[in-house]
Amino acid sequence: MDATRQRFLMCRPTYFAVDYAINPWMDPTAPVDADLAIRQWEQLRRTYLDLGHEVELIDPVSGLPDMVFAANGGTVIDGKAMAVQFRDPQRADEAPAYRAWFEAAGFEMYDPKHVNEGEGDVLLVGDHLLAGTGFRTAHASHAQLQEVFGYPVITMQLVDARFYHLDTALTVLDERTVAYLPEAFSPGSRAVLRRLFPDAIHATMADAEVLGLNAVSDGRHVVLPAQATDLAAKLRDRGYETIGIDLSELRKAGGGPKCCTLRLRQGKALK
């Protein structure tokens, strides 16, 4: 297995908090250790750097506690960036902040016509885009994704509110392989996944409940929540090298490694 050097965008959780509830993970009455969240995020960033990846940073904005979840800031493929439109008003102001960053970085910009929460619900697997819907990203946005990026788009219907974004229910391991939680998808979507990925790794509910599938792979190394021990063992059995990271504070808002990480695909991947 060969690792491919990646370019990522991240946002330091300077203003992280759980002040509202827009998914089942969030409880505004539960205590949150913001300093611990920053230390855990820093460990994730350092892990990427130690693996040889490039990490770009966007400045956090006061009053936007979920801006740390950079994967929701856009979809970037082949030098094109589609901005986002959030479902919930609490996150709406993140969209222009991320759009401005993409524009300043020189990406070819496209604005969404429908609710679209970026790479949280849009995952590139080889020559296809898997696009989630059911809780956040509108199904109508999938047609625009195909027009903008020119990849066939396959709709994935999510059915469990705990796995409200596609990247909480499925992780892309390489151009041919994924891991996913079957119970998070509708019967039709499960059938599609079986056809597309007959050798996929199936996660247990226990690992999904610690956001084990919210992982980042470079084709060889898989960075995932440290608590997802069964999934890590299955990945190692398939030849992947796993790196467990504790993001327990950020999980209080429903986020893991992938939520904190947006891939910046400018043409072909960096070598």
N, C-alpha and C positions, 0 to 999 in steps of 0.2 A: 504494500500500500504506500502510495506516495502522497506526501503532504504538499499542498499548494499554498504558497504565501498569499495572505489575504490583506485587504485594506478595510479597516473598520472605522465606524464613527461611534463615539460614545459621549455621554454627558455625565459629568460628576454629580452625585446626588447631594449637592450642597444644601438644597432646600427640601430634601425628602421629608415627607410626613404622610400620614393617613388621616386626612381631614374630612373625607367624604367616602361614600361607598358606591362604586359603579361596577363592582363585580363581587362574587361571593367570597373572595378572599379578604376583602377590606372591612375592617371593624374600627371605626373612629374612636371607640371607647377603649381600645386596647393600647397599651403603651408601646411606643416606638423609640428605639435608640438610634438617633440620627448619626451620631459619631460612629457607632458600630456599622451602620449601613455604608458609610463612607469608607471605612477600613476594608469591609468585605468587597466593595466595588473596586477599590485600589488593588486588592489581590487579584481580581479578575483581569484588570487592565495589565498588571505586571505579568500575568500568565501569558497573555497574548504576545506581549513584547518578548518574553523569554522564548516563545515558540518561533520568533522571527517575523511576526506579523506587524503590519503598520497600523497604528492607532491614531486617528484624528479626533480632536475634541471640539465639541460645540459648547459655548458658554451657557451655563444654566441661568434660568431667569427666575427671579424671586416671585413667589406666588404660583409657580407651576411645579408642584411636588412630584408629578409623574413624568417630568421631562427626562429623567434618568433612563426611561424606557425608550431608547433611541430607535429600536426596531420599528416603532410605530410612527416614526418621523417621515417615512417615505419609502419608495421602492426604487432602487437604483440598479439598472442593468445596461450594459454596453454603453456607458456614458450618458444614458438618459435617466432623468429623475422625475418620477411622478410624485407630486406633493400630496398631502393628505387632507381629508375632511373628517374630523372626529364625530362620533355619534353623540358624545356627552359634552355639554357646554363647559364642564370643569377643565377639559383638556383642549378646548378650541384654540386658545392662544398659543399652543405649542406649534400649530401648523405653520403660521407665518415665520416663526423663528427658524424652524428647520428649512423652510423654503428659501429664506434669505441665505442660509449657509450653503445650500446646494448651488444657488445662483452665483454666489461669490466664489465657489470652488470651480466654477466653469462647466457644470453639468447642463445639458440641454433640458429645459424645464417643460413640464406638462402639468396642468392643473386638473384636479379631479372634477368629474361631473356629478359624482354621487359619493355617499359616505364610503370612505376607503381608509383603513387604518394601517396602510403600509405593509412592511414586511412581517408584521404580526400575522397577517392573513394571506401573504403572497410569498410562496417559496419556490425557487427555481430548482428543478431536478433534471439534470441533463438538458434536453431540448423541450421541456414542458414546464409550464407554470401550474402549480397547485394553488388554488385560490379558495380560501375559506369564506363561509357565510353562515348566517344563522343567529349571530348575536351582535356583531359589530359591522364588518364590511358588508355593504349592500350587494346582493347578487347582480344588480344592474351594472356595477362597476367592473365586472369581469370582462364584459365586451370591450370596454375602453382599455383595459390592460392589454388585451390581445392586439388592439389597433396600435397602441403606443409602442409595445415592445416586440411585436411580431413573433411571439411564441404561442403555440397552442395552449389555451387555458382550460384546465379541468376543474370544475367546481366540486368542492368538498363541503358537504352539509354537516355542520356541527350540531350536536343535540344535547350536550351536557354543559350547563352554564358555568361550571367550574373551569371548563376548558373553552373559554370564550373566544380565544384567538387560535388559529391553526397551529401556531408555533408552540402552543401549550399541549397539543395533542399529537404532534408529529414532528420529527426532526430529520433533516436531510443529512445523511452520512457521507455520501459521495454521489457521483452522477447517476448511479444505478440503484442505490440502496437507501432505504429509509427505515426508521423505527417509529411505531405509532401505537396508540391505544385504541383497539377496535371499538370499544364501548363509547368512545367520544363521537362516533360518526353514525350517520343514518345507515340503514341497511343497504341502500343503493350505493352510497359512497364506500362502504366497506367492500362491496362487490368490486367496485372500480379499483380500489387499492389492491385487492387480491390479484386482479388481472395485471395491473401495472407492475406490482412488486411481489411476485410469488415467494421471494426469498427474504421478505422484510422481517425485521425483528419486532415481535409483539411485546409491548411493555405491560407490566402488571398495573392494576389500579393503585396499589400501594406506592409504586414508584411515580406514577402520574400525579398522585396526590401531594408529592413533594416537588412537583414541577420538573421531574426527571427528564421529561421529553423537551423541555425548554433548554436545549443544548446547542452547542456550536461545534461543528466538525470542519477540519481542513482536509479531510480525506484520509487522514491517518490518526490524528489526535482528536479526541472528543472531550470537550470541556462541558461538564454537567454538574448539577447539584450533588454535593457530597453525600447527601442522604439517600440517593437513588442507587443503592448497593446492588440490587438484583439486576437492574438494567446495565450497570457498569460491568458486571460479570458476564452478561450475555454479549456485550460489545467486545470484551477482551477475548471471549471464545471465538469471535469472528475475525480476530486479528487487529482490532483497533486498540490504540493506547488511550486509556481514560485518565482524565485529570479532574478530581472532585474539588469543587469550590463551594464553600458555605456562604450562601446568600440568603440566610434565614430572615434577616430584617427586611430585605427587599421583597421577599415572598409574602410578607404581610400586606403588600399592595398587589399581589398576584404576578410578580415578576421573578425571572430567573436569568441565567447567563444570556440566553438568546434575546430576551426582552431588552437587555442592556446593550445590545450589539446590532448595529446595522451594517450590512455588507455594502461597500462602495465598489461596484463593478464598473470600472472604466475601461471598456473594451475587454480584452482577454485578461484573465487573472494574472497578477504579478508573478514573475518567475524568480 
